[in-house]
């Protein structure tokens, strides 16, 4: 009977775990809907920001900005690693950290030093044990992404770049593709390079569009647009990470719930077989005792 009690205890334990994973799946699904709406609303704004900056930079002639400066003598690389605060999301955080480590190893020949800006407890915990001396900034993601936090992080990055403390800044985060797919990406952030239009795609109409007059002047407009584009880049990375986290956790919890169902079925079958064997043993003992009394 001890074996039966152990199996029954395991079934109850797995059923309790199944309730937790099922509830976490529903919570992540609800949060994913809001996070997906947020990133889908932010993407057009970010893309339009880039295209506008491209037009202004193309029409600005000699106008420039410190954040557009591409330095030949590059010594320090700063890597912004964005993960989640919590686990139970499969390989979501591990894939981002692997991508960041691979990128730093690949570019170790270009830069003498590497610095780390860490956003999310999982990234902080990982690098604090391994590269604590290289950490410039560490913070949690929080329950909801907001623009002021992204703005503060971006301003710190821009300040260090303008002072010459770092020569290039790169974002590493998980891009939300779909509910089932979150892809780690490496995106250059500073120096901010506006997207270039291939020569074959430029036509006379676009050349006329780039030739408009800008008031008060392109330099003053770039002074506003370039920092804003960097802030939007960081904000978009946080939103992509948020949506990807909820999608990955929802998928992981769905798989865990399904596995717990299979385990409960296996344990129930094992319990029934053990119970049947116990009953059979008792019947044999009763029959044997009755025969002995005769």
C-alpha positions as CSV (number, residue, x, y, z in Angstrom):
1,X,0.0,0.0,0.0
2,X,3.0,2.3,0.5
3,X,3.6,2.2,-3.2
4,X,0.0,3.2,-4.0
5,X,0.3,6.1,-1.6
6,X,3.5,7.3,-3.2
7,X,1.9,7.2,-6.7
8,X,-1.2,8.9,-5.5
9,X,0.9,11.6,-3.9
10,X,2.7,12.2,-7.1
11,X,-0.5,12.4,-9.1
12,X,-1.8,15.1,-6.7
13,X,1.5,17.0,-6.9
14,X,1.5,16.9,-10.8
15,X,-2.2,18.0,-10.8
16,X,-1.3,21.0,-8.7
17,X,1.6,21.9,-11.0
18,X,-0.7,21.5,-14.0
19,X,-3.1,24.1,-12.5
20,X,-0.2,26.5,-12.0
21,X,1.2,26.1,-15.5
22,X,-2.3,26.4,-17.0
23,X,-3.0,29.6,-15.1
24,X,0.4,31.1,-16.1
25,X,-0.4,30.3,-19.7
26,X,-3.6,32.2,-19.6
27,X,-1.9,35.2,-17.8
28,X,0.8,35.3,-20.4
29,X,-1.7,35.1,-23.2
30,X,-3.6,38.1,-21.9
31,X,-0.3,40.1,-21.4
32,X,0.9,39.0,-24.9
33,X,-2.2,40.6,-26.5
34,X,-1.4,44.0,-25.0
35,X,2.4,43.7,-25.6
36,X,1.8,42.7,-29.2
37,X,-0.5,45.7,-29.8
38,X,2.2,48.0,-28.3
39,X,5.0,46.7,-30.5
40,X,2.8,46.7,-33.7
41,X,1.9,50.3,-32.9
42,X,5.5,51.3,-32.3
43,X,7.1,49.7,-35.4
44,X,5.5,52.1,-38.0
45,X,6.6,55.1,-35.8
46,X,10.2,53.8,-35.6
47,X,10.4,53.1,-39.3
48,X,9.0,56.5,-40.2
49,X,11.5,58.1,-37.8
50,X,14.3,56.4,-39.7
51,X,13.0,57.4,-43.1
52,X,12.5,61.0,-42.0
53,X,16.0,61.2,-40.6
54,X,17.3,59.8,-43.9
55,X,15.5,62.5,-45.8
56,X,16.7,65.3,-43.6
57,X,20.3,64.0,-43.6
58,X,20.2,63.6,-47.4
59,X,18.8,67.1,-47.8
60,X,21.1,68.7,-45.2
61,X,24.3,69.0,-47.2
62,X,27.1,69.5,-44.8
63,X,24.9,69.4,-41.7
64,X,26.0,66.8,-39.2
65,X,25.5,65.6,-35.6
66,X,28.0,64.1,-33.1
67,X,25.9,60.9,-32.8
68,X,26.4,60.3,-36.6
69,X,30.2,60.4,-36.3
70,X,31.8,57.1,-37.4
71,X,35.3,56.9,-35.8
72,X,38.2,55.2,-37.4
73,X,40.1,54.6,-34.2
74,X,37.6,52.5,-32.2
75,X,38.6,51.1,-28.8
76,X,35.5,50.5,-26.7
77,X,32.3,48.7,-27.6
78,X,29.2,48.9,-25.4
79,X,26.7,46.1,-25.7
80,X,23.1,46.6,-24.5
81,X,21.7,43.2,-23.6
82,X,18.0,43.1,-23.1
83,X,16.4,40.1,-21.3
84,X,13.4,39.5,-19.0
85,X,13.3,39.7,-15.2
86,X,11.7,36.3,-14.8
87,X,12.4,32.8,-16.1
88,X,10.0,30.0,-17.1
89,X,10.2,31.2,-20.7
90,X,12.1,28.3,-22.3
91,X,15.3,29.3,-24.0
92,X,14.2,32.9,-24.5
93,X,16.8,34.6,-22.2
94,X,19.5,32.0,-22.9
95,X,19.4,32.6,-26.7
96,X,19.8,36.4,-26.2
97,X,22.8,35.9,-23.9
98,X,24.3,33.4,-26.3
99,X,23.9,35.9,-29.2
100,X,25.5,38.7,-27.1
101,X,28.5,36.5,-26.2
102,X,29.0,35.3,-29.7
103,X,28.9,38.9,-31.1
104,X,31.4,40.1,-28.5
105,X,33.7,37.2,-29.2
106,X,33.5,37.8,-32.9
107,X,34.3,41.5,-32.6
108,X,37.0,41.1,-29.9
109,X,39.6,41.8,-32.5
110,X,38.1,45.2,-33.4
111,X,37.8,46.6,-29.9
112,X,40.2,46.5,-27.0
113,X,37.5,46.8,-24.4
114,X,33.8,45.9,-24.1
115,X,31.2,47.4,-21.7
116,X,27.8,46.1,-20.8
117,X,24.5,47.8,-20.3
118,X,22.2,45.2,-18.9
119,X,18.4,45.4,-18.9
120,X,16.6,42.6,-17.2
121,X,17.4,40.5,-14.1
122,X,18.4,37.5,-16.1
123,X,21.2,39.4,-18.0
124,X,22.3,41.1,-14.7
125,X,22.5,37.8,-12.8
126,X,24.4,36.2,-15.7
127,X,27.1,38.8,-16.3
128,X,27.4,39.9,-12.6
129,X,28.9,36.5,-11.9
130,X,31.2,36.6,-15.0
131,X,32.0,40.2,-16.0
132,X,31.1,42.4,-13.1
133,X,33.9,44.9,-13.9
134,X,32.5,45.5,-17.4
135,X,29.0,46.5,-16.3
136,X,28.3,50.2,-16.9
137,X,24.5,50.1,-16.2
138,X,22.2,47.4,-14.8
139,X,18.4,47.7,-14.3
140,X,15.2,45.6,-14.3
141,X,12.7,45.6,-17.1
142,X,9.7,46.0,-14.8
143,X,6.2,44.9,-15.2
144,X,5.4,47.3,-18.1
145,X,7.8,49.0,-20.5
146,X,7.5,52.8,-20.6
147,X,9.2,55.5,-22.7
148,X,10.8,57.5,-19.8
149,X,12.9,54.5,-18.7
150,X,14.0,53.9,-22.3
151,X,14.8,57.6,-22.7
152,X,16.9,57.5,-19.6
153,X,18.9,54.5,-20.8
154,X,19.3,56.1,-24.2
155,X,20.6,59.4,-22.8
156,X,23.2,57.6,-20.8
157,X,24.4,55.8,-23.9
158,X,24.5,59.0,-26.0
159,X,26.3,60.8,-23.2
160,X,29.1,58.2,-23.1
161,X,29.3,58.1,-26.9
162,X,29.6,61.9,-27.2
163,X,32.3,62.0,-24.4
164,X,34.3,59.4,-26.3
165,X,34.0,56.8,-23.5
166,X,32.6,54.4,-26.1
167,X,33.1,54.3,-29.8
168,X,30.2,52.0,-30.8
169,X,26.9,50.9,-29.1
170,X,25.1,47.7,-30.1
171,X,21.7,46.4,-29.0
172,X,21.1,42.7,-28.5
173,X,17.5,41.7,-27.9
174,X,14.9,39.2,-28.9
175,X,12.7,40.3,-31.8
176,X,9.1,39.3,-31.7
177,X,8.2,37.5,-35.0
178,X,5.2,35.5,-34.0
179,X,3.8,33.6,-31.0
180,X,6.0,30.7,-31.7
181,X,9.1,32.6,-32.9
182,X,11.3,35.1,-31.1
183,X,14.6,35.7,-32.8
184,X,17.7,37.2,-31.1
185,X,19.0,40.1,-33.2
186,X,22.1,42.4,-33.0
187,X,21.2,46.0,-34.0
188,X,23.8,48.8,-34.2
189,X,22.6,51.8,-32.2
190,X,25.5,54.3,-32.2
191,X,26.8,55.9,-34.2
192,X,23.3,56.2,-35.6
193,X,23.4,55.5,-39.3
194,X,20.2,56.4,-41.2
195,X,19.2,53.7,-43.7
196,X,20.5,54.2,-47.2
197,X,18.4,53.8,-50.3
198,X,20.1,51.6,-52.9
199,X,21.2,53.6,-56.0
200,X,18.9,51.6,-58.3
201,X,15.8,52.5,-56.3
202,X,16.3,56.2,-56.4
203,X,14.2,58.0,-59.0
204,X,13.8,61.6,-60.0
205,X,10.7,62.0,-57.8
206,X,12.6,60.9,-54.7
207,X,15.5,63.2,-55.6
208,X,13.1,66.1,-55.8
209,X,11.6,65.1,-52.4
210,X,15.1,65.3,-50.9
211,X,15.7,68.7,-52.3
212,X,13.1,70.6,-50.2
213,X,14.0,73.5,-48.0
214,X,14.2,72.9,-44.2
215,X,13.4,75.6,-41.7
216,X,15.1,76.7,-39.6
217,X,18.0,74.6,-41.0
218,X,18.9,70.9,-41.3
219,X,21.5,71.1,-38.4
220,X,18.9,72.2,-35.9
221,X,16.4,69.5,-37.1
222,X,19.1,66.8,-36.8
223,X,19.8,68.0,-33.3
224,X,16.3,67.0,-32.4
225,X,15.7,64.0,-34.7
226,X,19.0,62.0,-34.0
227,X,18.6,61.7,-30.2
228,X,14.9,61.0,-30.6
229,X,15.7,58.2,-33.1
230,X,18.2,56.6,-30.6
231,X,15.6,56.8,-27.8
232,X,13.0,55.2,-30.0
233,X,15.5,52.5,-30.9
234,X,16.0,51.5,-27.3
235,X,12.2,51.8,-26.6
236,X,11.5,49.5,-29.5
237,X,14.0,46.9,-28.3
238,X,12.3,46.9,-24.9
239,X,8.8,46.5,-26.5
240,X,10.1,43.6,-28.7
241,X,11.6,41.9,-25.7
242,X,8.4,42.3,-23.7
243,X,6.2,40.8,-26.4
244,X,8.7,38.0,-27.0
245,X,8.9,37.2,-23.3
246,X,5.2,36.7,-22.9
247,X,5.0,34.7,-26.1
248,X,7.8,32.4,-25.0
249,X,6.4,32.0,-21.6
250,X,2.9,31.2,-23.0
251,X,4.4,28.5,-25.2
252,X,6.6,27.1,-22.4
253,X,3.6,26.9,-20.1
254,X,1.4,25.3,-22.8
255,X,4.1,22.6,-23.3
256,X,4.4,22.1,-19.5
257,X,0.6,21.7,-19.2
258,X,0.6,19.2,-22.0
259,X,3.5,17.2,-20.5
260,X,1.8,17.2,-17.1
261,X,-1.3,15.7,-18.7
262,X,0.7,12.9,-20.2
263,X,2.5,12.3,-16.9
264,X,-0.8,12.2,-15.0
265,X,-2.1,9.6,-17.5
266,X,1.0,7.5,-17.1
267,X,0.9,7.7,-13.3
268,X,-2.8,6.9,-13.2
269,X,-2.2,3.8,-15.3
270,X,0.7,2.9,-13.0
271,X,-1.6,3.4,-10.0
272,X,-4.4,1.3,-11.4
273,X,-2.0,-1.5,-12.2
274,X,-0.4,-1.4,-8.7
275,X,-3.9,-1.4,-7.2
276,X,-5.0,-4.3,-9.3
277,X,-1.9,-6.2,-8.3
278,X,-2.5,-5.5,-4.6
279,X,-6.2,-6.7,-4.9
280,X,-5.0,-9.8,-6.7
281,X,-2.4,-10.5,-4.0
282,X,-5.1,-10.1,-1.2
283,X,-7.5,-12.5,-3.1
284,X,-4.7,-15.1,-3.4
285,X,-4.0,-14.8,0.3
286,X,-7.7,-15.2,1.2
287,X,-8.1,-18.2,-1.0
288,X,-4.9,-19.8,0.3
289,X,-6.0,-19.2,3.9
290,X,-9.5,-20.7,3.2
291,X,-7.9,-23.8,1.7
292,X,-5.6,-24.2,4.7
293,X,-8.6,-24.2,7.1
294,X,-10.2,-27.0,5.1
